[in-house]
Amino acid sequence: MPSLHWTGKDAAVVAIRDVPYRPLVAVPSLSYGEPETENLLIQGDNLDALKGLLPVYAGRVKCVFIDPPYNTRSAFEHYDDNREHSIWLSMMYPRLELLRELLSEDGSIWVTIDDNEGHYLKVMMDEVFGRGNFVTGLCWEKVYTLKNTARLFSEQHDHILIYSKQFDKVTINHLPRSEKQNSAFKNPDNDHRGPWLDSAVHARNFYSKGSYSVTGPTGKEFSPPQGRYWTVSKENFEQMDRDRMIWWGRDGNNVPRKKAFLSEVKQSVVPGTIWGYQDSGENAQAKNEIKALVDGISEVFITVKPERLLRRILVIATNPGDLVLDSFLGSGTTAAVAHKMGRRWIGIEMGDHAETHCAARLRKVIDGEQGGISKEVNWQGGGGFRFCRLGEPVFDGRGSIRPGVGFADLARWVWYRETRQPLAEVPTTPLLGVHQGTAYYLLYNGILGDRRPAGGNVLTAPLLQVLAPHDGPRVVFGEACRLHESRLAALNLRFRQLPYQANA
Ligand SMILES: C[S@@+](CC[C@H](N)C(=O)[O-])C[C@H]1O[C@@H](n2cnc3c(N)ncnc32)[C@H](O)[C@@H]1O
């Protein structure tokens, strides 16, 4: 398959392996609202944070939305095109790989981008997600006015690339019919069936029973226009006319058309690929929304997205209760909208504005602020979020487990590394779980109740008796093993030594 190459790609492709596993550490003083919430606002570099999320959230995220830096030349004083371009591509590659791991089988990822990198991003995403998993590209009208000072063209749109984890499983909801779409239905003849919309009863396709003439209420005769055919037979036409399904115009003198009643049309519409500002918001609206919410907001958020854009995306890509992830959170738009729409969310932002702006904005959301989409979704407030930062890596530079690492963090990592599945609940015994018939056990940190440093971490014959039984292969992780190879083989048991450097 053709693929994209750039300086530094080889390192970018293996970058995930070298990212340390750093568990999340909650900061209660910056968290807000209901303490039992699953919503996470994480401050830190998203490469580390996404890797830290894997052991808990792999395969559980229904929708990823990201609005990464666009790599616009204006961001650099002396722009070295090739260098900045390669750095940007190397930045994106491992993050996209991690995001893919986090997506659920029926999930989708949506990425906003402009012409600086959009077409390179498409090729890169083909490689990471698979060309067959491309869903579509949207054109979002981010600015509706023309800038006459533009040298050649006044840029008005962003691209939004959508990929699925698995094309045949992705769920894409239709949009509810808008008031504007419904307003096209009228009722000029006071039909008791309610408002209707008329359309032609003739078409270009040949229809053997479609060449006849009909007589209107005023006695005027009508045949299909030159080269066209009625789409129904004469008998059906006459029946429709008796049923008041044919519209001859207000004075009964027009070419007949057929009625379709609003009450009978589907109440949802398939989403299109051109998203106008009227339905999806635009840049200026987004800036006003955030300015009204956060005091002293600066130009750092010139790329803030409108709440209506995120609402439309989440209506299509998620259902209430689903998990939404944005790893370039900016001012917190995705989290704010997901929260108001009853979705669970994880937001990652490395800047100090994670605390000063995102947290401040989300506190207001929980308190019931009425900006953005609040009125449209009847937002009343409630819920909460946990603010987290990244903890120390579980393994040090030599691959040893750092002092102070708890059973839960190591258990999650060992389980994920072995099974590529998240650990739903951290157990209180060494048995982490059974995956594809194999049971995995972790002897660490006095899980068996012995708090001495090595207590219970060594696999011995007596310890074997207290492990939960399993009828099938077993893998035990521990500090050392006192059992002979032949005994292990007879027990269908493999021993894996800790510490080890995870190389997932
Ligand atoms: C274009 S803005 C996102 C704006 C956002 N959609 C909104 O509506 O406010 C990109 C954000 O990504 C953040 N960012 C860039 N690189 C990052 C990284 N490696 N880890 C976490 N955040 C990062 C930047 O600090 C910036 O706030």
The ligand as an SDF file (V2000), in Angstrom:
LIG
                    3D

 27 29  0  0  0  0  0  0  0  0999 V2000
   -6.6950   24.0080   18.6210 C   0  0  0  0  0  0  0  0  0  0  0  0
   -6.7040   23.9310   20.3390 S   0  0  0  0  0  0  0  0  0  0  0  0
   -8.1910   23.0750   20.7090 C   0  0  0  0  0  0  0  0  0  0  0  0
   -9.3490   24.0170   20.8670 C   0  0  0  0  0  0  0  0  0  0  0  0
  -10.6020   23.3260   21.3420 C   0  0  0  0  0  0  0  0  0  0  0  0
  -11.2130   22.5020   20.3200 N   0  0  0  0  0  0  0  0  0  0  0  0
  -11.6140   24.3230   21.8690 C   0  0  0  0  0  0  0  0  0  0  0  0
  -12.7550   24.3270   21.3960 O   0  0  0  0  0  0  0  0  0  0  0  0
  -11.2640   25.1040   22.7280 O   0  0  0  0  0  0  0  0  0  0  0  0
   -5.4620   22.7380   20.5970 C   0  0  0  0  0  0  0  0  0  0  0  0
   -5.1250   22.5310   22.0570 C   0  0  0  0  0  0  0  0  0  0  0  0
   -4.2900   21.3850   22.1430 O   0  0  0  0  0  0  0  0  0  0  0  0
   -3.3620   21.5850   23.1780 C   0  0  0  0  0  0  0  0  0  0  0  0
   -2.2280   20.6810   22.9290 N   0  0  0  0  0  0  0  0  0  0  0  0
   -1.3020   20.7730   21.9380 C   0  0  0  0  0  0  0  0  0  0  0  0
   -0.4150   19.7580   22.0470 N   0  0  0  0  0  0  0  0  0  0  0  0
   -0.8050   18.9970   23.1060 C   0  0  0  0  0  0  0  0  0  0  0  0
   -0.2760   17.8320   23.7350 C   0  0  0  0  0  0  0  0  0  0  0  0
    0.7990   17.2430   23.2680 N   0  0  0  0  0  0  0  0  0  0  0  0
   -0.9090   17.3460   24.8070 N   0  0  0  0  0  0  0  0  0  0  0  0
   -2.0450   17.9430   25.2990 C   0  0  0  0  0  0  0  0  0  0  0  0
   -2.5690   19.0770   24.7650 N   0  0  0  0  0  0  0  0  0  0  0  0
   -1.9560   19.5980   23.6770 C   0  0  0  0  0  0  0  0  0  0  0  0
   -2.9930   23.0440   23.0780 C   0  0  0  0  0  0  0  0  0  0  0  0
   -2.4840   23.5210   24.3190 O   0  0  0  0  0  0  0  0  0  0  0  0
   -4.3300   23.6790   22.6940 C   0  0  0  0  0  0  0  0  0  0  0  0
   -5.0040   24.1360   23.8330 O   0  0  0  0  0  0  0  0  0  0  0  0
  1  2  1  0
  2  3  1  0
  2 10  1  0
  3  4  1  0
  4  5  1  0
  5  6  1  0
  5  7  1  0
  7  8  2  0
  7  9  1  0
 10 11  1  0
 11 12  1  0
 11 26  1  0
 12 13  1  0
 13 14  1  0
 13 24  1  0
 14 15  1  0
 14 23  1  0
 15 16  2  0
 16 17  1  0
 17 18  1  0
 17 23  2  0
 18 19  1  0
 18 20  2  0
 20 21  1  0
 21 22  2  0
 22 23  1  0
 24 25  1  0
 24 26  1  0
 26 27  1  0
M  CHG  2   2   1   9  -1
M  END
$$$$
